[in-house]
């Protein structure tokens, strides 16, 4: 489904889910609302990568300690570590 935004004459905004290829709902036209373009923000690949890396609950310092073998980890930590290392290699 796509989301279309509608703006009324009082500058209020409403959102309606519209199935792709389906007409605009009747309530939109009955209330005199006008379809407006929805502009989705574009996230630069590097910004998305940096955000992904920041969301890992594993700091770079701990990551380095694990890499050099100074720190042991359980199965969950190993999974997170492996995911972060894989994502690090994908840096744009």
C-alpha positions in Angstrom: 0.0 0.0 0.0 1.0 3.6 -0.5 0.3 6.4 1.8 -1.1 9.6 0.3 -1.5 12.8 2.2 -4.4 15.1 1.7 -4.5 18.8 2.7 -7.8 20.6 3.4 -8.4 24.3 2.9 -7.7 25.0 6.6 -4.1 23.6 6.1 -4.9 20.5 8.1 -3.3 17.3 7.0 -4.9 13.9 6.9 -3.4 10.6 5.8 -5.2 7.7 4.1 -3.9 4.2 3.1 -4.7 3.6 -0.5 -4.1 0.2 -2.1 -2.0 0.6 -5.2 -4.2 1.1 -8.3 -7.3 1.8 -6.2 -9.2 5.1 -6.4 -9.0 7.8 -3.7 -11.5 7.1 -0.9 -14.9 8.8 -1.1 -14.5 10.6 2.2 -11.6 12.5 0.7 -13.6 14.0 -2.1 -16.8 14.5 0.1 -14.8 16.7 2.5 -13.3 18.7 -0.4 -9.8 17.6 0.3 -7.1 17.9 -2.3 -4.5 15.2 -2.9 -1.0 16.5 -2.4 2.4 15.0 -3.1 4.1 13.0 -0.4 7.8 13.7 -0.4 9.8 11.0 1.4 13.0 12.1 2.9 16.1 10.7 1.1 18.7 9.3 3.5 22.2 9.3 2.1 23.8 5.8 2.2 26.6 6.9 4.5 24.1 8.5 7.0 22.0 5.3 7.0 25.2 3.2 7.6 26.2 5.5 10.5 22.8 5.2 12.0 22.9 1.4 11.7 26.3 1.3 13.3 25.1 3.6 16.2 22.2 1.3 16.9 24.4 -1.7 17.7 24.6 -2.2 21.5 28.3 -2.9 21.2 30.8 0.0 21.4 33.9 0.2 19.2 36.1 -0.2 22.2 34.5 -3.5 23.2 34.5 -4.6 19.5 38.3 -4.0 19.4 38.8 -6.0 22.6 36.9 -8.9 21.2 38.8 -8.7 17.9 42.2 -8.8 19.7 41.0 -11.7 21.8 41.1 -9.9 25.2 37.5 -10.3 25.9 35.3 -13.4 25.8 31.6 -13.3 24.9 28.5 -15.4 25.1 26.4 -16.6 22.0 24.2 -13.5 21.9 27.2 -11.2 22.0 28.9 -13.2 19.3 25.9 -12.8 17.1 25.8 -9.0 17.6 29.5 -8.8 17.1 29.3 -10.8 13.8 26.4 -8.6 12.5 28.3 -5.4 13.4 31.5 -6.6 11.7 29.5 -7.6 8.6 27.8 -4.2 8.5 31.1 -2.4 9.0 32.4 -4.1 5.8 29.4 -2.6 3.9 30.5 1.0 4.5 29.6 3.1 1.5 
